Amino acid sequence: MGIIDAILNNSLPTFLLAGFGLLLGAMGAYVSIKAPTGIWKGIWFGGFVLVSSSLVVTSLYDSGRDAASQVTSDMALAARVGQMASVNQSRELATATRLQEREDKLAALIREQSATTTTVLRETIDNLGTKAPLNPNAFTEYYEFNGILHTSRAGSTSANPGERHALFQEKLVPLRRAENWSALRDICEAQIPKSPGWLTPYLFSGIAHLNLGFKIRGIERLEYVEKRAVDDPDYAEAKRILQQLRR
């Protein structure tokens, strides 16, 4: 700092000012010793003032230079911080995009595998119901359209109308003829859990749902009948209605 720093930093005006002040100060001090008059003392004092002024100017120059250097450093730091933030933001966006793509692919794979598994299970169930080998000694049963249950075991057969036959004659048929679709649907849906092997409630429920505007549920019931009734003419209506809906 000071005069030497001014010289090293090529501050020529400050250097000249300080040099001139030193010269005057030295001359004034020398002459004032040899001839102590007021003029030479003034010259010595002027040299002292010039030297002091050079120190002040040098100090101000250093302060300004340090301030400018600090501003430049701060601007460079801000630029680096902004650049790093932009790079980090781009990296985070790219990472989030890759993660989202992986999640989408995984979700699609899960849906595909789930659909495949469901299809295989349905085909297996259907095959078990339609292609199982017959055992003459096995217990078998089947329902007539009107609800009568036929059972057979080891060559003996029996028929049991139960409450299903009465339900068919007294409620299902009259309600369908009267087109009381809400009541027909409710009775059939209540009967299905009681006798899941009897397909007539499925058929009537599907027809009732369609007439009430519940197309998807109605088609589900009719497709169930179509798959399990195979070529039974009593349930051909289910196949006919589905063909009309599929056109």
Order of alpha helices (4+ residues) and beta strands (2+ residues): alpha-alpha-alpha-beta-beta-beta-alpha-alpha-alpha-alpha-alpha-alpha
